[in-house]
């Protein structure tokens, strides 16, 4: 189970972040993102129920005085943002220092969810290893954040991850198209590039956050060692010479670069993270540079 910290102090630090309006999708559901398009205006369109986390300045107090219930005024050019979070909890994600890869993935997922929930947007979240766990659907408002945190903390870290198969399962499960965030080391079975193709073909936007630990780069390995694949159990005895470690790192770097290129070619986003990175810095700096947050 991922052991990670995420509390009220973190929420205050996220207050200045918001998703880019370019991520919004047209929907019959009203949202809080204002995207100016040709012909779009600011005329009143409808009301929707207030959701905890909505900006109280947008409550129609005249209606509240009459009905004693809070309603949000929906303007014609408001659109909805759907964020789906896929968190890898396969066995390889249990490794890491000072935190596990799974713990960092969960912290990032909670941060991304909190930003969306604060704006009244829709969040869907699911863990995966051998299979995709039943998703938590349509989480809206910060009052739903503890439910997400609890679910992630209770997720068993086990099994293997086939990203291509998980992407196909997700497309069958989720109806609303929006942004899908994959949080994984992308080192398990299955073709990560195929997963990106599946999601983009289904009209999802994609962000791949690849999380690696120094041990994934061979740091600290020297002499005669025995390596055991945490997911398949395969054992390899080898001499970790400097030359072999350099060659291994060259291949790993090439793999990561190919994955990034696969995202870029399709107009999608990629972020490489390290277990030593501060999760808030990854959000505030790394994802801002990707044009995801503002």
C-alpha positions as CSV (number, residue, x, y, z in Angstrom):
1,X,0.0,0.0,0.0
2,X,1.4,3.5,-0.9
3,X,2.6,5.4,2.2
4,X,2.3,9.1,1.4
5,X,1.5,12.4,3.0
6,X,-1.1,14.8,1.8
7,X,-2.9,17.2,4.1
8,X,-4.7,20.6,4.4
9,X,-1.4,22.5,4.3
10,X,-0.9,21.2,0.8
11,X,-4.2,22.5,-0.4
12,X,-3.3,26.0,0.5
13,X,-0.2,25.7,-1.6
14,X,-2.2,24.6,-4.6
15,X,-4.6,27.6,-4.5
16,X,-2.7,29.6,-7.1
17,X,-2.7,26.8,-9.7
18,X,-5.4,26.2,-12.3
19,X,-5.8,24.1,-15.4
20,X,-5.2,25.6,-18.8
21,X,-8.5,26.5,-20.6
22,X,-7.2,24.7,-23.6
23,X,-8.0,21.4,-21.8
24,X,-11.7,22.1,-21.6
25,X,-14.2,20.0,-23.6
26,X,-17.6,20.8,-24.9
27,X,-20.3,19.1,-22.9
28,X,-23.9,19.4,-21.8
29,X,-22.6,19.7,-18.3
30,X,-21.8,23.2,-17.1
31,X,-18.3,23.9,-15.9
32,X,-16.3,26.8,-14.4
33,X,-13.7,27.3,-17.2
34,X,-14.2,30.3,-19.4
35,X,-12.9,29.8,-22.9
36,X,-13.3,32.6,-25.3
37,X,-14.1,31.3,-28.8
38,X,-15.4,33.1,-31.9
39,X,-19.0,34.0,-31.4
40,X,-19.0,33.1,-27.7
41,X,-20.5,35.6,-25.4
42,X,-21.2,36.1,-21.7
43,X,-25.0,35.8,-21.8
44,X,-26.8,34.0,-19.0
45,X,-27.6,30.4,-20.0
46,X,-28.7,28.4,-17.0
47,X,-28.3,27.6,-13.3
48,X,-26.6,24.6,-11.7
49,X,-26.4,23.4,-8.1
50,X,-23.6,24.8,-6.0
51,X,-20.8,22.2,-5.3
52,X,-18.4,22.6,-2.3
53,X,-15.3,24.1,-3.8
54,X,-17.1,26.4,-6.2
55,X,-16.3,30.1,-6.0
56,X,-19.0,31.6,-3.7
57,X,-18.8,34.8,-5.7
58,X,-20.6,33.1,-8.5
59,X,-23.6,32.2,-6.4
60,X,-26.8,34.0,-7.4
61,X,-27.8,35.5,-4.0
62,X,-31.2,36.7,-5.4
63,X,-32.2,33.1,-6.1
64,X,-30.7,32.0,-2.7
65,X,-32.9,34.6,-0.9
66,X,-36.0,33.2,-2.6
67,X,-35.3,29.4,-2.5
68,X,-32.8,29.2,0.4
69,X,-30.5,27.0,-1.8
70,X,-27.3,28.1,-3.5
71,X,-27.2,28.0,-7.3
72,X,-24.3,29.0,-9.6
73,X,-25.0,31.1,-12.7
74,X,-23.8,29.4,-15.8
75,X,-22.8,31.7,-18.7
76,X,-22.9,30.7,-22.3
77,X,-19.2,30.3,-22.9
78,X,-18.5,28.2,-19.8
79,X,-17.2,24.7,-20.4
80,X,-16.4,21.5,-18.4
81,X,-13.1,20.0,-17.6
82,X,-12.8,16.2,-17.1
83,X,-9.6,14.9,-15.5
84,X,-9.0,11.2,-15.3
85,X,-6.1,9.9,-13.1
86,X,-4.6,6.4,-13.7
87,X,-2.2,5.5,-10.9
88,X,0.2,2.6,-11.3
89,X,0.4,0.4,-8.1
90,X,2.2,-2.6,-9.6
91,X,5.0,-4.2,-7.7
92,X,7.8,-2.1,-9.4
93,X,6.2,1.1,-8.1
94,X,6.9,0.0,-4.5
95,X,10.6,0.7,-5.0
96,X,12.1,4.1,-4.3
97,X,13.8,6.4,-1.8
98,X,13.2,8.8,0.0
99,X,9.7,7.8,-1.1
100,X,8.4,5.0,-3.3
101,X,7.4,5.6,-6.9
102,X,3.8,4.8,-5.9
103,X,3.8,7.3,-3.1
104,X,5.0,10.1,-5.4
105,X,2.4,9.0,-8.0
106,X,-0.4,9.3,-5.3
107,X,0.8,12.7,-4.1
108,X,0.7,14.0,-7.7
109,X,-2.7,12.5,-8.3
110,X,-4.1,14.1,-5.2
111,X,-2.6,17.5,-6.2
112,X,-4.0,17.3,-9.7
113,X,-7.4,16.2,-8.3
114,X,-7.5,19.0,-5.7
115,X,-6.8,21.7,-8.4
116,X,-9.7,20.3,-10.5
117,X,-12.1,19.9,-7.5
118,X,-11.5,23.4,-6.4
119,X,-12.8,24.6,-9.7
120,X,-15.9,22.4,-9.6
121,X,-14.5,20.2,-12.4
122,X,-15.0,16.4,-12.7
123,X,-12.4,14.0,-11.6
124,X,-12.3,10.2,-12.2
125,X,-9.5,8.2,-10.6
126,X,-8.4,4.6,-10.7
127,X,-5.4,2.5,-9.7
128,X,-4.1,-0.3,-11.8
129,X,-1.7,-3.2,-11.9
130,X,-2.8,-6.5,-13.5
131,X,-6.2,-4.9,-14.1
132,X,-7.9,-1.6,-13.9
133,X,-9.6,-1.1,-10.5
134,X,-13.2,0.2,-10.4
135,X,-12.9,3.9,-11.0
136,X,-14.0,6.6,-8.6
137,X,-16.3,8.6,-10.8
138,X,-17.3,12.3,-11.0
139,X,-15.5,13.5,-7.9
140,X,-16.4,17.1,-7.5
141,X,-15.7,19.6,-4.7
142,X,-12.9,19.4,-2.2
143,X,-15.1,17.4,0.2
144,X,-14.5,14.4,-2.1
145,X,-10.7,14.6,-1.7
146,X,-10.5,12.5,1.5
147,X,-12.3,9.7,-0.3
148,X,-9.6,9.7,-3.1
149,X,-6.8,9.9,-0.5
150,X,-8.2,6.9,1.4
151,X,-8.7,4.8,-1.7
152,X,-5.1,5.4,-2.9
153,X,-3.7,4.6,0.5
154,X,-5.5,1.3,0.7
155,X,-4.5,0.2,-2.8
156,X,-2.4,-2.9,-2.7
157,X,1.0,-2.6,-4.4
158,X,1.2,-5.8,-6.3
159,X,0.9,-7.5,-9.7
160,X,2.3,-6.4,-13.1
161,X,1.2,-3.5,-15.3
162,X,0.3,-3.7,-19.0
163,X,-0.3,-0.1,-20.0
164,X,-1.7,-1.1,-23.4
165,X,-4.3,-3.3,-21.9
166,X,-5.1,-0.8,-19.1
167,X,-5.7,1.9,-21.8
168,X,-8.2,-0.3,-23.6
169,X,-10.1,-1.1,-20.4
170,X,-10.2,2.6,-19.5
171,X,-11.7,3.6,-22.9
172,X,-14.5,1.0,-22.3
173,X,-15.1,2.3,-18.8
174,X,-15.2,6.1,-19.2
175,X,-17.6,8.0,-21.4
176,X,-16.6,11.6,-21.0
177,X,-13.6,12.6,-23.0
178,X,-11.0,14.9,-21.4
179,X,-7.5,14.7,-20.0
180,X,-6.1,11.3,-18.9
181,X,-3.0,11.5,-16.6
182,X,-1.0,8.3,-16.5
183,X,1.3,8.1,-13.4
184,X,3.7,5.2,-13.8
185,X,7.3,4.2,-14.2
186,X,6.3,2.8,-17.6
187,X,8.7,-0.1,-17.1
188,X,6.2,-3.0,-16.9
189,X,4.9,-5.3,-19.5
190,X,3.0,-3.9,-22.4
191,X,3.7,-1.1,-24.9
192,X,3.4,2.4,-23.4
193,X,3.3,4.0,-26.8
194,X,0.4,1.7,-27.8
195,X,-1.5,2.9,-24.7
196,X,-1.0,6.6,-25.9
197,X,-2.3,5.7,-29.4
198,X,-5.3,4.0,-27.9
199,X,-6.2,7.0,-25.8
200,X,-5.6,9.6,-28.4
201,X,-7.6,7.6,-31.0
202,X,-10.5,7.6,-28.5
203,X,-10.2,11.5,-28.5
204,X,-8.6,11.7,-25.0
205,X,-5.8,14.2,-24.3
206,X,-2.9,12.6,-22.5
207,X,-0.3,13.4,-20.0
208,X,2.3,10.7,-19.2
209,X,4.2,11.3,-15.9
210,X,7.0,8.8,-15.9
211,X,8.3,8.3,-12.4
212,X,11.7,6.8,-11.9
213,X,14.0,6.1,-8.9
214,X,17.8,6.3,-8.8
215,X,17.8,2.5,-8.5
216,X,16.1,2.3,-11.9
217,X,19.2,4.1,-13.3
218,X,21.5,1.6,-11.7
219,X,22.8,4.0,-9.1
220,X,24.7,2.2,-6.3
221,X,25.0,-1.1,-8.2
222,X,28.6,-2.4,-8.4
223,X,30.4,-5.7,-8.5
224,X,28.8,-9.1,-8.6
225,X,25.0,-8.7,-8.0
226,X,21.8,-10.6,-8.4
227,X,18.9,-8.7,-9.9
228,X,15.3,-9.8,-9.5
229,X,12.5,-8.4,-11.6
230,X,9.9,-7.2,-9.0
231,X,7.0,-8.0,-11.3
232,X,8.0,-11.2,-13.2
233,X,10.3,-12.7,-10.6
234,X,13.0,-13.3,-13.2
235,X,16.5,-13.5,-11.7
236,X,19.7,-12.3,-13.4
237,X,23.2,-12.7,-12.0
238,X,25.7,-10.2,-13.4
239,X,28.8,-8.2,-12.9
240,X,27.8,-4.5,-12.6
241,X,30.9,-3.1,-14.2
242,X,31.1,0.6,-15.1
243,X,30.8,-0.2,-18.8
244,X,27.6,-2.3,-18.3
245,X,26.0,0.4,-16.1
246,X,26.8,3.1,-18.7
247,X,25.3,0.9,-21.5
248,X,22.2,0.2,-19.4
249,X,21.7,3.9,-18.7
250,X,22.1,4.7,-22.4
251,X,19.3,2.3,-23.2
252,X,17.1,3.6,-20.4
253,X,17.6,7.2,-21.6
254,X,16.7,6.1,-25.1
255,X,13.6,4.4,-23.9
256,X,12.4,7.5,-22.0
257,X,13.2,9.8,-25.0
258,X,11.2,7.6,-27.3
259,X,8.3,7.7,-24.9
260,X,8.5,11.5,-24.8
261,X,8.7,11.6,-28.6
262,X,5.7,9.4,-28.9
263,X,3.7,11.9,-26.8
264,X,5.0,15.0,-28.7
265,X,4.3,13.5,-32.1
266,X,0.7,13.1,-31.1
267,X,0.4,16.6,-29.6
268,X,0.4,15.2,-26.0
269,X,2.4,15.9,-22.9
270,X,5.2,14.1,-21.0
271,X,6.9,14.7,-17.7
272,X,9.8,12.8,-16.3
273,X,9.8,12.7,-12.5
274,X,12.2,11.4,-9.9
275,X,11.4,10.1,-6.4
276,X,13.7,12.7,-5.0
277,X,11.7,15.5,-6.6
278,X,9.2,17.6,-4.5
279,X,5.8,16.8,-5.8
280,X,4.6,20.4,-5.5
281,X,7.5,21.6,-7.6
282,X,6.6,19.1,-10.2
283,X,3.1,20.5,-10.4
284,X,4.0,24.2,-10.1
285,X,7.0,24.2,-12.4
286,X,7.1,21.0,-14.5
287,X,3.5,21.0,-15.5
288,X,3.3,24.7,-16.0
289,X,6.1,24.4,-18.5
290,X,4.1,21.7,-20.3
291,X,1.2,24.2,-20.6
292,X,-1.1,22.0,-18.5
293,X,-1.4,24.3,-15.5
294,X,-1.3,28.1,-15.2
